[in-house]
Amino acid sequence: MGQEDRPPLFWKFRSSNGFIVFSVCFAIFVDVLLYGCIGEVFPFTLEKRSGVPEDQVQGWLAVLLAVYGLGFSLGSPAFGWLADHYRNRWYPLMAGLVLLLAGTMMLWFGTMVQFLCLARFIQGLATACIWSVGLALVIDTVGSSNAGESLGLLAASMSIGFVGAPSLSGFIYDRFGYDAVFLSMVVMVVFDIVLRILIIEKKDAVKWILQETDPNDPTRPLLPPNPADGPNFDIQIHAHPLITLMSSPRLVTAVFISFVEAIIMTSFETVLPLHTKETFGYTSTLAGLCFALVVFGDFFSTYAGRLSDRIGARPCVVTGLIASGTVVFLCGFATGPSIASQVMLWVLLLGVGLAHCLVFVPTYTEMSLVVEQIEREKPGVFGPYGAFAQSYGLGNFAYAAGTTVGPLWSGFMRHQTGWGPMMFALGVFSILSVIPSYMFLGEPKAKEQGDEEGQSTSRI
């Protein structure tokens, strides 16, 4: 065996499903943690470090959120396209982590508020890259048919970041100061980069698996490894994958549901603290715990993913949207200061989170299945490296758009009409989304029947 064919140390562990999925989960956890920590720290530092007048702090906070969303929106399809033209996910995912490190360092040492806006835009680009490429790497590793459970783990990692960010950043800032917050974030990003360096993608590990397994072993990979002399970057011109993907009603529906879920979740994030403060007299801590009930539902995302893998996305998403619309509508009745009203709201908020995980994970699983469906119908249409990252890029773009629309719409609605009518409108929005979900999600029935007939004919 030549020196170049000798496998690297611990290659089996480094190319295992568990290690790769854990690495992507950690990357998403760190990204979300950074997002949440910034929101907790900067309200206290913009005036001191950047010289922002007190009456302008809220406005600049909104700008910092907006430029982050802009970077997330613009970067999602762009990094998806880039990742699907590389043979390996190594380069684009590493680029995302380097961007995340650069943005964090800029926020740490920057003082001019305009410079901080640039740093937040770079962080948004990093988020787009990590999510689009990371999700595609998971699908490369576990396969679309088993993607639901793994995507559920990613959603749980995101929830841990959302729940942990306020308390962790607040504790570090109060006890150790501003520098300690960012030092801890930089350490986690560096560890994230180390994990990415250690990953060996499945397509690269196949050649060593083939060397060590018996040809008659049923676990032996059926596909040969990619040729070593193949191009590392696909420069051929193909029919534009984004146009091909968006011509599928199934994918358009999945992207739309991602947009809907972002609006629902960010609407609660925007108006729930103020509603609980004015109605129940809650402090910011209690209001944060209320939103934690919404996010807590995502810890059950792995079960939703398993269910989606078993029965398909359509029944999961339809059930989740109906349940979401119902509990969101009922939240509108929690308008009195009584204990019963508060308990009802807590239970309903937990229901919102559970319904969300029943929709979110199957929807993202569907995005990868659409790519496989199109590839079966038009082999080679996406080029040699597929279009998983671009599919997720579209989903992330829609989710980023929803995180922009949700706060603006919910804030305006609550100010103009109040809590109850706003919740009613949000519930109707969720229920109406059931129609396209039922019509278009899932493998087309006609196609399935056609495949079965073709297989029957070929056996005769």
ABEGO torsion letter per residue (X at the ends): XBAAABBBBGAAAAABAAAAAAAAAAAAAAAAAAAAAAAAAAAAAAAAAAGBBAAAAAAAAAAAAAAAAAAAAAAAAAAAAAAAABABAAAAAAAAAAAAAAAAAAAAABABAAAAAAAAAAAAAAAAAAAAAAAAAAAAAAEAAAAAAAAAAAAAAAAAAAAAAAAAAAAAAAAAEAAAAAAAAAAAAAAAAAAAAABBBAAAAAAAAAAABBAABAABBABBBBBAABBABBABBBBBAAAAAAABAAAAAAAAAAAAAAAAAAAAAAAAAAAAAAAAGBBAAAAAAAAAAAAAAAAAAAAAAAAAAAAEAAAAAAAAAAAAAAAAAAAAABABABAAAAAAAAAAAAAAAAAAAAAAAAAAAAAAAAAAAAAAABBGAAEAAEAAAAAAAAAAAAAAAAAAAAAAAAAAAAAAAEAAAAAAAAAAAAAAAAAAAAAABEBBAAAAAAAAAAAAAAAX
